Amino acid sequence: MPNNHQPGSPDGPPREEPVAIIGMACRFPGSKDLAGYWRQLLAGENAVVEGPPGSVIGRPGRQFPQFAAANEAIRFGAYVEDLDLFDAEFFRISPIEAQMLDPQQRMMLEVSWWALEDAAIDPGSLKGSRTGVYAGISIMDYRDMAISDPGTSEAAAGLYAATGNALNTAIGRVSFVLGLEGPSMAIDTACSSSLVAIHQAVAGLQRGEADLVLAGGVHAQFAGRPLELRANAGMLSPTGQCWTFDAA
């Protein structure tokens, strides 16, 4: 989203000026790109399925009889394919660092690059520009799983476990890799994180804090325990399905 107007005051309220969405990209369960997602929407496909054997969703841990409905709900999930695939060399990330890089960080890098290409912008041309990154992200549970993997080296489990598994670095890495000098914000407001990130991105443009922004969100969950806790607290749909924006 670019800002083609004169900068406003960063300290004042945003000016009510329109912004333009000039590029988009996505990666969702059942669709690897924007075209696939559009086909999925037109077909009315539901990407929520019962957890495959061996998945963290399909095998809950400690069960409580009083939470039987909740335990039933976490049997379901929506799965993004090929999360283990990542071209670390393309983004100038060493193999040992990539080993501890939360797949959410990998997706942020990849999809941000695709969005710029969709906008006909050479990502390399943005180095030093006032381009901001605003993204919603609210969970990081990959680290514990990766550290417990016998194949994880001691070096990877040290320094890179920290930089590869923090909410702030997930967004800051996009700014760092592309050499961006605009705002870089990781926003966690739970289920509304991505919407709030887009709101903040628009406000940042209108305040003149950036000339161009990348705005969106990422969410991928790898451990079953957080889901169990949320389900037991009544925070998840008892059917395992989400009905966002559905009039029914």
N, C-alpha and C positions, 0 to 999 in steps of 0.2 A: 504494500500500500504506500504510494508516494505522496509527498506533500508538495504541491506546486504553488503554494502561496507564500507570502512573506511570513517569516517567523513571528509567532506571538510571544508573549512574555512567559518564560518558564515558571515564573512565580504566580502568575495570574490564572484565572479559570480558562479552560479550553474555549477557543472560538468555534462557533457552530458552523464550520465549513465542511463540505463534503470531502471524502477521501475516495480513492479509486482502488479496487482490488484488481491488480494487473497480472497476477499469477497464482496458481494453486497447485497443491500436490497433497497426496495422502497415502496412507498404508493402513488398511483395516483388515479385520478377520474376513476372509473370503474374497478380498480384493487387494491386489498389489499396487494399484495405481488409480488415478482419478477416473479413467475410462471404465475400469473394472467396477469401481464403486457405483458409477452412474448406472451401469447395466444391472448391478445388484439392486439398486433402488427401483428401477423400472420394473424389474421382475418380482419385487416384493419379497426378496429372499431374507430368511432369518439366519444369521450367522451363529446363533447360540445353539450349542449342541451338548450332549452329555459328554463328560470328560473321557478321553480315550484312556485305555489301560496304561498305567504308569504316570499319568499326569498328576500334578499336585491337586487339581480340582477334583479328580475322581476318587481320591483316597484320603478322606479326612482323618485327622488324628484322634485325639481324645474326644469321646462323644458323651453327651449328657442326655438322658432320656427326656427331660423336660424341654429340650431344644430339638426334638425330633424333626419338626418342620424345617428348622434352620439347617439341620444336617442334610436334609433332602435337597434344599435349595442349592447348596454348594457343590452338588454333583454336576452342575452345568457351567459352561464357560464359552467364550468366543476366542478362537485361536488364530493368531497371526502366524502365517507360514514363514519358514526359513529365517527365524530370528537368530539362528546361529551363524548365518552367513553375513560377512562384512568385509569390505575391501579396505583393510586398515592402511595399506601402503598408499592408496589413492588420497587419503586424508593425512598422510605423513604421520601416522601413528605406529609406533613400534609393535611387533608381535607380542612382546611381554606386557605392554600396557593394554593392548587390545584384549588380552586374556581376562583382565579385570574390569573391562569397560561395560557398564550396564547396557544391555541392548536398547534401553530407552535413549541413551546418549547416542548410540549408533544410528537409531532411527531419526533422531533430531538432525544429525548431520546429513544423512541421506535425503530426507524429505525436504529439508531447507534448500539443499542444492537443486533438487528437482523443481521446487517452486520458483526459484530464480531462473532456471532454464525455461520453465513454462512462461515466464514473463519476458523472455528473450533478453535476459540480463546475464552477462558473463560474470559468474561468481568472483572470478579473479579480479574483475574491474572494481570491486567494492572496497578493496583494501584502503584503509584510512578514511573511509567515508562515514558520514553521520547516519549510519544504518543501525537501527535498533533491533533487538530480539526480545520478544515478550512471549512466554510460553507457560502453559499450565502443566504442572507436574506435581503429584502428591504422594508418591510412594517409591521407595527404593528398597527392595528386598533381595536383590540379586547377589549382593556381596557375601552374605552368610553362606549361600549355596555354593558360590564359586570358591570361597576359602576352604570349605569342607571337601572339595573335590581333590582326590589324591593327585591329580595331574597338575594342580596349581603350584607353581614354584614359590619359594619363600620370598623372593624378590617381588614377585607380582602381588603377593598377599600383603606386602608392606605398604610402600608408598602408593602404588597404583590402586590399591583397595580404597584408599581415601579419595583420590582425585577422580576415580572412575565411578564412584557411588555416592555422590552428594547431589542434592537438588540444585544447588547453585551452579556447580560445575557442569551439570547437564546442559544448561542454557549458555553459560559462559564459554563453553567449549566451541559452540557455533561461532560466537563473536571472535574467539581467539583464532580458530582455524581460518576464518575468512578475513581476519584483520579488521573487523568492524570497530568503529569508535563511537557508536551511539549507545543508548541505554541497553542494558542486558538484565532482564528480570525473570526469575523463576517464581511463579505465582501458585500458591497452594490455598485454595478455598474449597477443598474436597471436590464434590461432583461438578461444581461450577467453575473450576479452575481455568479451563480453556476459554469459556465465555468472558470471564473477568480479564484474562490476558488480552483478548481481542479488544475489550473495552479500554483497557489501559493503553494499548497500542494506538488506538484511534485518538485518545486524549493526548498522548505524547506527540503525535503528528500535529494536532491542532494547537498545542502549546509551543510548537516549534522546537521540540527537543530532538527531533530526528527528521531527516528528509525522506527516509524509506524505512519500512519496518517489516520484519518477519514475525507473524503472529499465529499462534495455534496452541497445540498441546500434545502430550504424549502420555500413554498409560500402558504399562505391561506389568503383570504380576506373576511371580514365580514360586512363591511359597503359599501353602495352604492355610497356615495358622492365622494370618491376618484376616482371611476370609471367614474362618470359623468364628473369630471374635466378633466380627461385624454381624455375621448371621445370628449369633446368639444374642446380640444386643438389639435385634430387630431392625437393623439398618439395611438389610438386603431384601429383595423381592422374595417372598416365600415360594414362588414358582420357578425361581432361577431366571426369570425373564424381566427385562426392563421395558417399560411402556412409555418412555419419554415422548412427549408431544402427541401421544395417541389419545384421540377423543374417547375411545372405548375404555 
